Amino acid sequence: MSLAQNTLSELRRIAGPEKVLTEKEDLIPYSFDGTAALQQMPGCVILATTLEQVSAILKLANENKTAVVTRGSGTGLSGGSLPSPDCIILCLVKMDRILELDRANLSMMVEAGVTTLQVADAAAAAGLFYPPDPGSMKISTIGGNVAENSGGLRGLKYGVTRNFVMGMEVVLPNGEVLWTGNKCVKDVAGYSLKDLFIGSEGTLGVITKVLLRLIPKPSSKKTMVATFAQMDHAAQTVSDIIAAQIIPCTLEFLDRTTIHCVEDYAKVGLPLDCEALLLMETDGHPAAVADEAAKMEELARKNGALQVRVAKDETEATNLAAARRGAFSALARVAPTTILEDATVPRSELAKMIRFVAAVAQKPRLRIGTFGHMGDGNLHPTFLTDERNKEEMHRVEEAFKEIFDEAIRLGGTITGEHGIGLAKKSFLPKFAGDAQMRVMRELRRALDPNGILNPGKMFD
Ligand SMILES: Cc1cc2nc3c(=O)[nH]c(=O)nc-3n(C[C@H](O)[C@H](O)[C@H](O)COP(=O)(O)OP(=O)(O)OC[C@H]3O[C@@H](n4cnc5c(N)ncnc54)[C@H](O)[C@@H]3O)c2cc1C
């Protein structure tokens, strides 16, 4: 079954015929996101450009009970923007204006389709700082970042997207427009609805504008790389750094497989004769930066670092961070299918979790590269596999179950930043428990009684 002709005609009237895609070859790029092994054709794609269009599209879809899947750049890693059969894909990348940069209130108002990098660059041009920096920041949209509550390499010190959202404009499934939040530093008037929409994965409303918080730009930064003969030594270094009450802005790690793939891809001169590499970055006042960098180097050496290299200038620092950002893409080059997960544990349990993932990786005929935000306890075990090999895919799924069970056993979570979407839907009930599942379902039903927004995602 495809979308009814009268629905398509009405959508063309609302958005303009050139903004409604229906040809197979136009729809294929929207039939998957960044998640491996998931594909589904939509009924049509609409490239909305105004709030009024979004509102009218949702009103129509709600009346006709047609499924709508909101989409930013489609870089999601849990299948969140994967179409449901014959749905309307409501893509917001054309709503890409930076509307205001308010220096007096340290805020920026943007449309949902602005990329994370555009926000970071606009803030930097004004001498300010927007810290959330997902690895996909060159193309991911702010709407997608908010809908997934995305993290990034600087999450350890600065927090995740949620910590930088002051307010937003949301279109509800019936087409009604809602504003939540404002430029006040303090505001406790009523429920914090903005926090409900952050991380809602396109299931409660369509975010059309976001009011972002900016902070002063740190005046200095130091970037270092330390290599280790054992992953345990890197994990211990991270624990020691946190125990020494140093909160660097970045504490990222790569394992041997990932280091080799990244170096092969990015050619930044990463040391290859090691089992683990730590990327450490501290920023702030120059004196504090110098002090923290010296202490981190000392702790890395105390834990047997093979080498500690301090980036000599901004270019080298940028290249090292870019190499880490490219880890997923680098791994994706070496196997037909790359399945990346983001099990997360309390930092105190990190070393145990890393050992567990390594043990799973030892299992015959499974290839895993692991990297991630070590300082956040957020690991990305990445299976290098081939979705055409059903038997191997089954073993990969079993390995993931083991990893998630262990993360939960250690007091962790099944996703630190990529969301539930379709990919982790089956794990959510066990993790969340009956009461949370019931409240989440009731919230969703209250906002979207016809179940038109992103049906089948997060839970049925
Ligand atoms: C190479 C790579 C690196 C990555 N690195 C990171 C990382 O470091 N940290 C991290 O957290 N994630 C990371 N991701 C995952 C992904 O980039 C983020 O989840 C990102 O926020 C998705 O943005 P998007 O615009 O691509 O959204 P999409 O993938 O298009 O959508 C994601 C979800 O948000 C919903 N959505 C999108 N826009 C809106 C809107 N305006 N209103 C309501 N709902 C909406 C969709 O329905 C979907 O459920 C990475 C992905 C890749 C491919």
Ligand as a Chemical Component Dictionary entry (heavy atoms), coordinates in Angstrom:
data_LIG
# 
_chem_comp.id                   LIG 
_chem_comp.type                 NON-POLYMER 
_chem_comp.pdbx_formal_charge   0 
_chem_comp.three_letter_code    LIG 
# 
loop_
_chem_comp_atom.comp_id 
_chem_comp_atom.atom_id 
_chem_comp_atom.alt_atom_id 
_chem_comp_atom.type_symbol 
_chem_comp_atom.charge 
_chem_comp_atom.model_Cartn_x 
_chem_comp_atom.model_Cartn_y 
_chem_comp_atom.model_Cartn_z 
_chem_comp_atom.pdbx_ordinal 
LIG C1  C1  C 0 30.244 8.806  12.171 1  
LIG C2  C2  C 0 29.229 9.035  13.257 2  
LIG C3  C3  C 0 29.649 9.509  14.482 3  
LIG C4  C4  C 0 28.730 9.738  15.509 4  
LIG N1  N1  N 0 29.177 10.212 16.704 5  
LIG C5  C5  C 0 28.298 10.448 17.691 6  
LIG C6  C6  C 0 28.749 10.935 18.974 7  
LIG O1  O1  O 0 29.941 11.177 19.188 8  
LIG N2  N2  N 0 27.822 11.138 19.930 9  
LIG C7  C7  C 0 26.488 10.894 19.724 10 
LIG O2  O2  O 0 25.699 11.093 20.638 11 
LIG N3  N3  N 0 26.041 10.420 18.534 12 
LIG C8  C8  C 0 26.895 10.201 17.524 13 
LIG N4  N4  N 0 26.441 9.726  16.315 14 
LIG C9  C9  C 0 24.996 9.470  16.127 15 
LIG C10 C10 C 0 24.201 10.620 15.436 16 
LIG O3  O3  O 0 25.044 11.416 14.653 17 
LIG C11 C11 C 0 23.461 11.485 16.448 18 
LIG O4  O4  O 0 22.429 10.737 17.059 19 
LIG C12 C12 C 0 22.845 12.758 15.842 20 
LIG O5  O5  O 0 22.338 13.589 16.855 21 
LIG C13 C13 C 0 21.749 12.491 14.829 22 
LIG O6  O6  O 0 21.470 13.704 14.138 23 
LIG P1  P1  P 0 20.738 13.656 12.729 24 
LIG O7  O7  O 0 20.464 15.051 12.313 25 
LIG O8  O8  O 0 21.507 12.837 11.778 26 
LIG O9  O9  O 0 19.373 12.944 13.136 27 
LIG P2  P2  P 0 18.631 11.716 12.436 28 
LIG O10 O10 O 0 19.507 10.524 12.378 29 
LIG O11 O11 O 0 18.003 12.166 11.173 30 
LIG O12 O12 O 0 17.471 11.449 13.497 31 
LIG C14 C14 C 0 17.771 10.896 14.757 32 
LIG C15 C15 C 0 16.478 10.793 15.578 33 
LIG O13 O13 O 0 16.009 12.095 15.914 34 
LIG C16 C16 C 0 14.710 12.326 15.397 35 
LIG N5  N5  N 0 14.712 13.707 14.916 36 
LIG C17 C17 C 0 15.588 14.265 14.034 37 
LIG N6  N6  N 0 15.319 15.566 13.892 38 
LIG C18 C18 C 0 14.251 15.827 14.689 39 
LIG C19 C19 C 0 13.493 17.003 14.966 40 
LIG N7  N7  N 0 13.776 18.175 14.409 41 
LIG N8  N8  N 0 12.444 16.914 15.826 42 
LIG C20 C20 C 0 12.141 15.736 16.409 43 
LIG N9  N9  N 0 12.826 14.597 16.185 44 
LIG C21 C21 C 0 13.863 14.644 15.337 45 
LIG C22 C22 C 0 14.509 11.277 14.311 46 
LIG O14 O14 O 0 13.144 10.943 14.166 47 
LIG C23 C23 C 0 15.327 10.129 14.858 48 
LIG O15 O15 O 0 14.573 9.408  15.802 49 
LIG C24 C24 C 0 27.351 9.471  15.279 50 
LIG C25 C25 C 0 26.934 8.992  14.031 51 
LIG C26 C26 C 0 27.851 8.771  13.029 52 
LIG C27 C27 C 0 27.360 8.260  11.708 53 
# 
loop_
_chem_comp_bond.comp_id 
_chem_comp_bond.atom_id_1 
_chem_comp_bond.atom_id_2 
_chem_comp_bond.value_order 
_chem_comp_bond.pdbx_ordinal 
LIG C1  C2  SING 1  
LIG C2  C3  SING 2  
LIG C2  C26 DOUB 3  
LIG C3  C4  DOUB 4  
LIG C4  N1  SING 5  
LIG C4  C24 SING 6  
LIG N1  C5  DOUB 7  
LIG C5  C6  SING 8  
LIG C5  C8  SING 9  
LIG C6  O1  DOUB 10 
LIG C6  N2  SING 11 
LIG N2  C7  SING 12 
LIG C7  O2  DOUB 13 
LIG C7  N3  SING 14 
LIG N3  C8  DOUB 15 
LIG C8  N4  SING 16 
LIG N4  C9  SING 17 
LIG N4  C24 SING 18 
LIG C9  C10 SING 19 
LIG C10 O3  SING 20 
LIG C10 C11 SING 21 
LIG C11 O4  SING 22 
LIG C11 C12 SING 23 
LIG C12 O5  SING 24 
LIG C12 C13 SING 25 
LIG C13 O6  SING 26 
LIG O6  P1  SING 27 
LIG P1  O7  DOUB 28 
LIG P1  O8  SING 29 
LIG P1  O9  SING 30 
LIG O9  P2  SING 31 
LIG P2  O10 DOUB 32 
LIG P2  O11 SING 33 
LIG P2  O12 SING 34 
LIG O12 C14 SING 35 
LIG C14 C15 SING 36 
LIG C15 O13 SING 37 
LIG C15 C23 SING 38 
LIG O13 C16 SING 39 
LIG C16 N5  SING 40 
LIG C16 C22 SING 41 
LIG N5  C17 SING 42 
LIG N5  C21 SING 43 
LIG C17 N6  DOUB 44 
LIG N6  C18 SING 45 
LIG C18 C19 SING 46 
LIG C18 C21 DOUB 47 
LIG C19 N7  SING 48 
LIG C19 N8  DOUB 49 
LIG N8  C20 SING 50 
LIG C20 N9  DOUB 51 
LIG N9  C21 SING 52 
LIG C22 O14 SING 53 
LIG C22 C23 SING 54 
LIG C23 O15 SING 55 
LIG C24 C25 DOUB 56 
LIG C25 C26 SING 57 
LIG C26 C27 SING 58 
# 
